[in-house]
Amino acid sequence: MPLKIKTALLGMLRRLNQLHETSRTRRLLSELNEQQLSDIGVSHGDRMAELDKPFWR
């Protein structure tokens, strides 16, 4: 396989992995209660701002 194709495929796999990780962490953030948010220093507004972002950001 040519190097350019390998590089492109690796880049796409990295991006897919980033999207998956972002989705996973946002899902976990959405499951935290107010006490847990307070424990980690995240306000309800901060959580909502993060959850309102499109999946690619």
For each residue, the residues with C-beta under 8 A, 3 or more apart:
1: 5 6
2: 5 6
3: 6 7
4: 7 8
5: 1 2 8 9
6: 1 2 3 9 10
7: 3 4 10 11
8: 4 5 11 12
9: 5 6 12 13
10: 6 7 13 14
11: 7 8 14 15
12: 8 9 15 16
13: 9 10 16 17
14: 10 11 17 18
15: 11 12 18 19
16: 12 13 19 20
17: 13 14 20 21
18: 14 15 21 22
19: 15 16 22 23 55 56
20: 16 17 23 24
21: 17 18 24 25
22: 18 19 25 26 55
23: 19 20 26 27 55
24: 20 21 27 28
25: 21 22 28 29
26: 22 23 29 30 50 51 53
27: 23 24 30 31
28: 24 25 31 32
29: 25 26 32 42 47 50 51
30: 26 27 47 51
31: 27 28
32: 28 29 36 37 40 42 47
33: 36 37
34: 37 38 44
35: 38 39
36: 32 33 39 40
37: 32 33 34 40 42 43 44 47
38: 34 35 41 42
39: 35 36
40: 32 36 37
41: 38
42: 29 32 37 38 46 47
43: 37 46 47
44: 34 37 47 48
45: 48 49
46: 42 43 49 50
47: 29 30 32 37 42 43 44 50 51
48: 44 45 51 52
49: 45 46 52 53
50: 26 29 46 47 53
51: 26 29 30 47 48
52: 48 49
53: 26 49 50 57
54: 57
55: 19 22 23
56: 19
57: 53 54
